[in-house]
Amino acid sequence: MLNFDMHIPTRIHFGRGKIEELGSEMRNWGRKVLLVYGGGSIKRSGLYDQLIQIFQDNGITHVELAGVQPNPRISSVRQGVDLCRQHEIELVLAVGGGSSIDCAKAIAAGACYNGDAWDFFIRQARITHALPVGTVLTLAATGSEMNPYAVISNDETKQKLGTGSSALFPRFSILDPEYSFSVPPEQTAAGTADIMSHVFEQYFSPTEGSYVQDRLAEAMLRTCIHYGPIALEQPNNYEARANLMWTGSLALNGLLGSGKLTDWATHDIEHQISALYDVTHGLGLAILTPHWMNYVLDEKTAPRLAEYARNVWAISESDDIKAARAGIARTAEFFKSLRMASSLKEIGLEEKSLETIARQVTNGETLGAFKKLDCKDVLNILLAAYEG
């Protein structure tokens, strides 16, 4: 295990009725709030009306940035920054899933910066200050409610890039699993795949001696495998929604990756895909991940992939290569069981774009840590995923 420093300052309010904590939390940070949310789901569910009542009861004035898209755009961030400056906003409150939260974080940073917020994503500026951010989570997926990262797309440059700073940790997050009851099946499936991918990319590591992190990762994967199908079939099952929601937060709050070299190659590839085709992130990851596993499997990586197969899927095969292949097959079968597409062709990618994606994502460098991938490697993975 490698040396590490870890600090997670986000206060979590988890469970039924925890929205009651929102008023006191907001008063800790300010009474002028920018409310950031996506489509109309929070209005259909009644959550929006609850929020407005809480604002009124606590003397909170607010302005709204609605319509944040999946794969949130820098245009929305810029609009939110303008609102913060016009209305002297003191707190940015994101309500929804990772898209709303990531957008809110970028707005919070941009409001404290004299330049364009996109500078943070192209490494032209570092985030040193940000307005406080709070979240009310409605979708288990990205873990953004408990981490310091944000990913934003730019339609003009066809890029989807991430940034991070300790200033972006949400000050508080309210996690009521009942708010995820109304999540559509395809989003529940994609969210489950996203959580699992976060775990995979920290679990498959060349670092030895990280026994605690590895066992925690396996438990989180088994949780997704157990409760993902239940949430699909029984959308109002509180136990399933609660376990998925808390796993999503734990999967990317720094717990699993501390003391390890981590491998985000699959995420990097998918970000380039969704930058060009606006693909649902979790869906793209579900298609890519088994093909990445197959491609990186060799004599050196087989022991870890076999360990995954045995500890997560209860594969009893003694030969590491055979066990690994069986575990990879079970992974692909699981994603298909969630009624997700199994090829890039199926979700509308054009084969002629794959070489461009590979070239842009590698940009003359290699990806990954578990096994290094160059442009040709990435293209081979994409070609395999294209056919499914």
KEMIDO-800829 format. One record per residue (C-alpha): z, x, y; residue number from 0. Coordinates in nm, 4 decimals. Layout:
! KEMIDO-800829
up; east; north; nr
Z; X; Y; NUM
...
//
This chain:
! KEMIDO-800829
up; east; north; nr
0.0000; 0.0000; 0.0000; 0
-0.0861; 0.1219; 0.3502; 1
0.1450; 0.1268; 0.6517; 2
0.1312; -0.1803; 0.8739; 3
0.2895; -0.3607; 1.1682; 4
0.3118; -0.7381; 1.1645; 5
0.4216; -1.0004; 1.4151; 6
0.3385; -1.3710; 1.3958; 7
0.4779; -1.5411; 1.7073; 8
0.3367; -1.8925; 1.6498; 9
0.5998; -2.1642; 1.6163; 10
0.4992; -2.4054; 1.3375; 11
0.6008; -2.7718; 1.3296; 12
0.4974; -2.8932; 0.9838; 13
0.5099; -3.2420; 0.8354; 14
0.4946; -3.6133; 0.9022; 15
0.5741; -3.7219; 1.2547; 16
0.5919; -3.3693; 1.3938; 17
0.3749; -3.4790; 1.6860; 18
0.7119; -3.5800; 1.8357; 19
0.7665; -3.2108; 1.9113; 20
0.4575; -3.1901; 2.1319; 21
0.6164; -3.3067; 2.4563; 22
0.8974; -3.0525; 2.4561; 23
0.6608; -2.7744; 2.3493; 24
0.4192; -2.8474; 2.6338; 25
0.7006; -2.8558; 2.8887; 26
0.7912; -2.5014; 2.7833; 27
0.4529; -2.3747; 2.9012; 28
0.3408; -2.5998; 3.1843; 29
0.2602; -2.9504; 3.2970; 30
-0.1114; -2.9063; 3.3673; 31
-0.2975; -2.9179; 3.0384; 32
-0.6594; -2.8813; 2.9303; 33
-0.7141; -3.0976; 2.6200; 34
-0.9890; -2.9522; 2.3992; 35
-1.1325; -3.1540; 2.1111; 36
-1.4520; -3.2243; 1.9189; 37
-1.6107; -3.5572; 1.8364; 38
-1.4623; -3.9035; 1.8267; 39
-1.2477; -3.8614; 1.5160; 40
-0.9200; -3.8214; 1.7048; 41
-0.9947; -4.1475; 1.8862; 42
-1.0843; -4.3350; 1.5684; 43
-0.7671; -4.2134; 1.3974; 44
-0.5414; -4.3168; 1.6860; 45
-0.4289; -3.9584; 1.7521; 46
-0.5895; -3.9543; 2.0966; 47
-0.3842; -4.2563; 2.2079; 48
-0.0684; -4.0858; 2.0813; 49
-0.1503; -3.7773; 2.2841; 50
-0.2112; -3.9744; 2.6032; 51
0.1219; -4.1529; 2.5610; 52
0.3018; -3.8222; 2.5062; 53
0.1403; -3.6815; 2.8202; 54
0.2582; -3.9828; 3.0203; 55
0.6104; -3.9768; 2.8770; 56
0.6540; -3.6095; 2.9624; 57
0.4979; -3.5989; 3.3066; 58
0.1977; -3.4006; 3.1860; 59
-0.1281; -3.4153; 3.3813; 60
-0.4386; -3.3289; 3.1876; 61
-0.8141; -3.2861; 3.1987; 62
-1.0405; -3.2977; 2.8953; 63
-1.3097; -3.0893; 2.7350; 64
-1.4549; -3.3136; 2.4647; 65
-1.7505; -3.2667; 2.2333; 66
-1.6754; -2.9161; 2.1071; 67
-1.9274; -2.8577; 1.8282; 68
-1.8801; -2.7030; 1.4862; 69
-1.9650; -2.3353; 1.5336; 70
-1.8380; -2.3713; 1.8941; 71
-2.0701; -2.2562; 2.1694; 72
-2.0105; -2.0166; 2.4557; 73
-2.1456; -2.2911; 2.6840; 74
-1.8396; -2.5035; 2.5995; 75
-1.6137; -2.2054; 2.6630; 76
-1.7672; -2.1517; 3.0058; 77
-1.7249; -2.5196; 3.0872; 78
-1.3597; -2.5027; 2.9848; 79
-1.2973; -2.1898; 3.1913; 80
-1.4372; -2.3687; 3.4973; 81
-1.2043; -2.6638; 3.4347; 82
-0.9040; -2.4336; 3.4033; 83
-0.9795; -2.2723; 3.7371; 84
-1.0575; -2.5987; 3.9165; 85
-0.7394; -2.7712; 3.7992; 86
-0.5009; -2.4718; 3.7841; 87
-0.4423; -2.5317; 3.4130; 88
-0.1210; -2.3872; 3.2655; 89
-0.1695; -2.4670; 2.8947; 90
-0.4766; -2.5143; 2.6761; 91
-0.4138; -2.7675; 2.3965; 92
-0.6635; -2.7754; 2.1086; 93
-0.6705; -3.0824; 1.8851; 94
-0.8872; -3.0667; 1.5745; 95
-0.9956; -2.7923; 1.3371; 96
-1.0915; -2.4307; 1.3785; 97
-1.3837; -2.5002; 1.6114; 98
-1.1695; -2.6679; 1.8756; 99
-0.8983; -2.4063; 1.8390; 100
-1.1362; -2.1100; 1.8621; 101
-1.2991; -2.2642; 2.1679; 102
-0.9566; -2.3177; 2.3268; 103
-0.8576; -1.9552; 2.2648; 104
-1.1753; -1.8240; 2.4243; 105
-1.1224; -2.0551; 2.7220; 106
-0.7637; -1.9361; 2.7589; 107
-0.8790; -1.5743; 2.7688; 108
-1.1768; -1.6443; 2.9929; 109
-0.9602; -1.8217; 3.2493; 110
-0.7679; -1.4960; 3.3009; 111
-1.0800; -1.2774; 3.3323; 112
-1.3101; -1.2281; 3.6294; 113
-1.6269; -1.1874; 3.4223; 114
-1.8075; -1.3961; 3.1604; 115
-1.6065; -1.4829; 2.8479; 116
-1.8972; -1.3701; 2.6279; 117
-1.8059; -1.0146; 2.7308; 118
-1.5130; -1.0341; 2.4880; 119
-1.7469; -1.0977; 2.1962; 120
-2.0000; -0.8247; 2.2734; 121
-1.7227; -0.5679; 2.3264; 122
-1.7807; -0.5365; 2.6994; 123
-1.4213; -0.6360; 2.7748; 124
-1.0857; -0.6514; 2.5984; 125
-0.8564; -0.9523; 2.6054; 126
-0.5273; -0.8488; 2.7605; 127
-0.4121; -1.1806; 2.9084; 128
-0.4685; -1.5452; 2.8238; 129
-0.3277; -1.8829; 2.9151; 130
-0.0862; -2.0207; 2.6540; 131
-0.2579; -2.2100; 2.3716; 132
-0.1091; -2.4877; 2.1583; 133
-0.2721; -2.6702; 1.8688; 134
-0.2560; -2.9979; 1.6818; 135
-0.4357; -2.9347; 1.3541; 136
-0.6464; -3.2012; 1.1832; 137
-0.8448; -2.9931; 0.9303; 138
-0.7308; -2.7316; 0.6797; 139
-0.9841; -2.4482; 0.6876; 140
-0.9903; -2.1577; 0.9293; 141
-0.6249; -2.0663; 0.9815; 142
-0.6945; -2.0333; 1.3549; 143
-0.3764; -2.2319; 1.4251; 144
-0.1666; -1.9280; 1.3246; 145
-0.3781; -1.6216; 1.4007; 146
-0.5120; -1.4286; 1.7038; 147
-0.8859; -1.4612; 1.6330; 148
-1.1738; -1.6691; 1.7669; 149
-1.5399; -1.6951; 1.6633; 150
-1.7983; -1.8274; 1.9087; 151
-2.1759; -1.8848; 1.8878; 152
-2.4334; -1.8120; 2.1561; 153
-2.7454; -2.0281; 2.1336; 154
-2.9369; -1.8081; 2.3775; 155
-2.8890; -1.4820; 2.1863; 156
-2.8653; -1.6405; 1.8375; 157
-2.5369; -1.4612; 1.7729; 158
-2.2084; -1.5734; 1.6212; 159
-1.9373; -1.3202; 1.6964; 160
-1.5638; -1.2878; 1.6749; 161
-1.2913; -1.1402; 1.8898; 162
-0.9182; -1.1014; 1.8605; 163
-0.6085; -1.0182; 2.0613; 164
-0.2353; -1.0709; 2.0275; 165
-0.2682; -1.2753; 2.3474; 166
-0.4604; -1.5389; 2.1478; 167
-0.1853; -1.6329; 1.9051; 168
-0.1109; -2.0032; 1.9608; 169
0.2379; -2.0429; 2.1051; 170
0.2919; -2.3469; 1.8836; 171
0.0989; -2.5446; 1.6240; 172
0.1686; -2.8929; 1.4946; 173
0.0595; -2.9391; 1.1325; 174
0.0865; -3.2991; 1.0164; 175
-0.1095; -3.3376; 0.6894; 176
-0.1574; -3.7094; 0.7603; 177
-0.3990; -3.6175; 1.0414; 178
-0.6320; -3.4735; 0.7770; 179
-0.6470; -3.7960; 0.5709; 180
-0.9612; -3.9092; 0.7548; 181
-1.1496; -3.5809; 0.7111; 182
-1.4878; -3.6559; 0.5443; 183
-1.5369; -3.5292; 0.1861; 184
-1.7932; -3.2663; 0.2847; 185
-1.5522; -3.1184; 0.5414; 186
-1.2652; -3.1228; 0.2929; 187
-1.4819; -2.9319; 0.0451; 188
-1.6057; -2.6836; 0.3061; 189
-1.2519; -2.6313; 0.4333; 190
-1.1276; -2.5548; 0.0836; 191
-1.4076; -2.3023; 0.0373; 192
-1.3294; -2.1437; 0.3743; 193
-0.9628; -2.0987; 0.2790; 194
-1.0585; -1.9442; -0.0537; 195
-1.3031; -1.7093; 0.1147; 196
-1.0329; -1.5849; 0.3515; 197
-0.8184; -1.5080; 0.0491; 198
-1.1052; -1.3404; -0.1411; 199
-1.1908; -1.1077; 0.1428; 200
-0.8345; -0.9767; 0.1537; 201
-0.7755; -0.9820; -0.2223; 202
-1.0856; -0.7813; -0.3166; 203
-0.9792; -0.4497; -0.1710; 204
-0.9928; -0.0837; -0.2734; 205
-0.6253; -0.0444; -0.1739; 206
-0.3899; 0.0017; -0.4659; 207
-0.0227; -0.0874; -0.4914; 208
-0.0343; -0.4155; -0.2954; 209
0.1260; -0.6164; -0.5773; 210
0.3056; -0.8676; -0.3548; 211
-0.0014; -0.9508; -0.1464; 212
-0.2176; -0.9824; -0.4581; 213
0.0167; -1.2232; -0.6346; 214
0.0470; -1.4331; -0.3173; 215
-0.3326; -1.4402; -0.2907; 216
-0.3703; -1.5584; -0.6501; 217
-0.1166; -1.8359; -0.5898; 218
-0.3115; -1.9527; -0.2847; 219
-0.6380; -1.9542; -0.4793; 220
-0.4803; -2.1581; -0.7579; 221
-0.3452; -2.3993; -0.4984; 222
-0.6949; -2.4585; -0.3591; 223
-0.8395; -2.4984; -0.7079; 224
-0.5711; -2.7520; -0.7986; 225
-0.5526; -2.9559; -0.4800; 226
-0.9096; -2.9370; -0.3457; 227
-1.0479; -3.1858; -0.6006; 228
-0.7443; -3.4125; -0.5586; 229
-0.7966; -3.4285; -0.1808; 230
-1.1617; -3.5195; -0.2397; 231
-1.0811; -3.8012; -0.4803; 232
-0.7621; -3.9179; -0.3093; 233
-0.8074; -3.8541; 0.0647; 234
-0.4645; -3.9973; 0.1511; 235
-0.2747; -3.7890; -0.1030; 236
-0.0083; -3.6291; 0.1160; 237
0.0897; -3.3635; -0.1381; 238
-0.2697; -3.2409; -0.1706; 239
-0.3351; -3.2410; 0.2030; 240
-0.0029; -3.0690; 0.2772; 241
-0.0573; -2.7900; 0.0277; 242
-0.4124; -2.7262; 0.1466; 243
-0.3066; -2.7269; 0.5112; 244
-0.0229; -2.4788; 0.4640; 245
-0.2368; -2.2563; 0.2400; 246
-0.5046; -2.2485; 0.5095; 247
-0.2510; -2.1231; 0.7630; 248
-0.1007; -1.8614; 0.5317; 249
-0.4407; -1.7374; 0.4144; 250
-0.5332; -1.5822; 0.7498; 251
-0.2136; -1.5208; 0.9463; 252
-0.1911; -1.1518; 0.8522; 253
0.0284; -1.1977; 0.5464; 254
-0.2320; -1.1191; 0.2789; 255
-0.4171; -0.8421; 0.4593; 256
-0.1210; -0.6348; 0.5735; 257
-0.1105; -0.2927; 0.4114; 258
-0.4659; -0.3200; 0.2759; 259
-0.8251; -0.2379; 0.3556; 260
-0.9979; -0.5747; 0.3660; 261
-1.3607; -0.6716; 0.3083; 262
-1.5285; -0.9257; 0.5359; 263
-1.8881; -0.8689; 0.4288; 264
-1.9412; -1.2268; 0.3123; 265
-1.8057; -1.3629; 0.6388; 266
-2.0293; -1.1299; 0.8379; 267
-2.3363; -1.2448; 0.6458; 268
-2.2492; -1.6122; 0.6810; 269
-2.1859; -1.5797; 1.0540; 270
-2.5406; -1.4555; 1.0994; 271
-2.6727; -1.7438; 0.8885; 272
-2.4849; -2.0082; 1.0849; 273
-2.5840; -1.8442; 1.4145; 274
-2.9485; -1.9074; 1.3241; 275
-2.9220; -2.2323; 1.1284; 276
-2.5941; -2.3928; 1.2458; 277
-2.4705; -2.4165; 0.8861; 278
-2.1174; -2.5404; 0.8155; 279
-1.9218; -2.2176; 0.7742; 280
-1.7343; -2.3077; 0.4570; 281
-2.0516; -2.4336; 0.2915; 282
-2.2332; -2.1097; 0.3628; 283
-1.9412; -1.9114; 0.2227; 284
-1.9316; -2.1211; -0.0944; 285
-2.2993; -2.0438; -0.1577; 286
-2.2731; -1.6723; -0.0804; 287
-1.9436; -1.5783; -0.2449; 288
-2.0377; -1.5952; -0.6163; 289
-2.3560; -1.3984; -0.5440; 290
-2.1590; -1.1345; -0.3536; 291
-1.9193; -1.1117; -0.6500; 292
-2.2055; -1.0669; -0.8958; 293
-2.3709; -0.8055; -0.6792; 294
-2.0626; -0.5882; -0.6259; 295
-1.9590; -0.6015; -0.9923; 296
-1.9788; -0.2573; -1.1545; 297
-1.7556; -0.0303; -1.3612; 298
-1.5454; 0.0588; -1.0564; 299
-1.4902; -0.2960; -0.9268; 300
-1.4696; -0.4698; -1.2654; 301
-1.0914; -0.4256; -1.3123; 302
-1.0092; -0.6191; -0.9940; 303
-1.2685; -0.8895; -1.0591; 304
-1.1357; -0.9183; -1.4140; 305
-0.7802; -0.9414; -1.2814; 306
-0.8927; -1.2303; -1.0633; 307
-1.0562; -1.4003; -1.3625; 308
-0.7468; -1.3652; -1.5793; 309
-0.4790; -1.4484; -1.3237; 310
-0.6590; -1.7293; -1.1402; 311
-0.8846; -1.8818; -1.4073; 312
-0.6821; -1.7869; -1.7182; 313
-0.9820; -1.6060; -1.8716; 314
-0.8611; -1.4380; -2.1921; 315
-1.1522; -1.1945; -2.2410; 316
-1.0268; -0.8352; -2.2867; 317
-1.3464; -0.6620; -2.1709; 318
-1.3340; -0.6265; -1.7911; 319
-1.7055; -0.6779; -1.7260; 320
-1.7205; -0.9881; -1.9447; 321
-1.3995; -1.1267; -1.7965; 322
-1.5272; -1.0667; -1.4447; 323
-1.8543; -1.2455; -1.5150; 324
-1.6661; -1.5407; -1.6616; 325
-1.4457; -1.5614; -1.3520; 326
-1.7480; -1.5482; -1.1222; 327
-1.9140; -1.8275; -1.3202; 328
-1.6000; -2.0410; -1.2923; 329
-1.5940; -1.9807; -0.9165; 330
-1.9528; -2.1029; -0.8778; 331
-1.8815; -2.4032; -1.1004; 332
-1.5769; -2.4936; -0.8932; 333
-1.7707; -2.5008; -0.5680; 334
-2.0374; -2.7163; -0.7334; 335
-1.7622; -2.9521; -0.8558; 336
-1.6705; -3.0088; -0.4909; 337
-2.0230; -3.1499; -0.4478; 338
-2.1408; -2.8567; -0.2381; 339
-2.4919; -2.7137; -0.2287; 340
-2.5448; -2.4078; -0.4463; 341
-2.8405; -2.2354; -0.2774; 342
-2.9498; -2.1347; 0.0706; 343
-3.2822; -2.3040; 0.0057; 344
-3.1012; -2.6323; -0.0508; 345
-2.9423; -2.6241; 0.2952; 346
-3.2661; -2.5523; 0.4780; 347
-3.2913; -2.1763; 0.5173; 348
-3.6382; -2.0263; 0.5210; 349
-3.6976; -1.7350; 0.2872; 350
-3.8867; -1.5496; 0.5576; 351
-3.5686; -1.5341; 0.7687; 352
-3.3589; -1.3521; 0.5078; 353
-3.4795; -1.0040; 0.5963; 354
-3.4036; -1.0681; 0.9624; 355
-3.0546; -1.1883; 0.8742; 356
-2.9887; -0.8786; 0.6632; 357
-3.1151; -0.6459; 0.9336; 358
-2.9184; -0.8141; 1.2117; 359
-2.5909; -0.8354; 1.0212; 360
-2.5935; -0.4696; 0.9196; 361
-2.7473; -0.3349; 1.2430; 362
-2.8015; 0.0057; 1.0831; 363
-2.4492; 0.0250; 0.9432; 364
-2.2755; -0.0716; 0.6177; 365
-2.0558; -0.3729; 0.5513; 366
-1.7461; -0.4133; 0.3419; 367
-1.4691; -0.2054; 0.1882; 368
-1.4484; -0.3246; -0.1735; 369
-1.8057; -0.2005; -0.2121; 370
-2.0189; -0.0743; 0.0753; 371
-2.3353; -0.2736; 0.1424; 372
-2.6393; -0.1581; 0.3367; 373
-2.9280; -0.3705; 0.4634; 374
-3.1080; -0.3666; 0.1273; 375
-2.7894; -0.4745; -0.0528; 376
-2.7362; -0.7632; 0.1863; 377
-3.0981; -0.8730; 0.1443; 378
-3.0593; -0.8714; -0.2349; 379
-2.7501; -1.0928; -0.2065; 380
-2.9344; -1.3288; 0.0263; 381
-3.2339; -1.3494; -0.2071; 382
-3.0083; -1.4357; -0.5003; 383
-2.8233; -1.6958; -0.2927; 384
-3.1517; -1.8406; -0.1709; 385
-3.2567; -1.9377; -0.5210; 386
-2.9011; -2.0237; -0.6337; 387
//
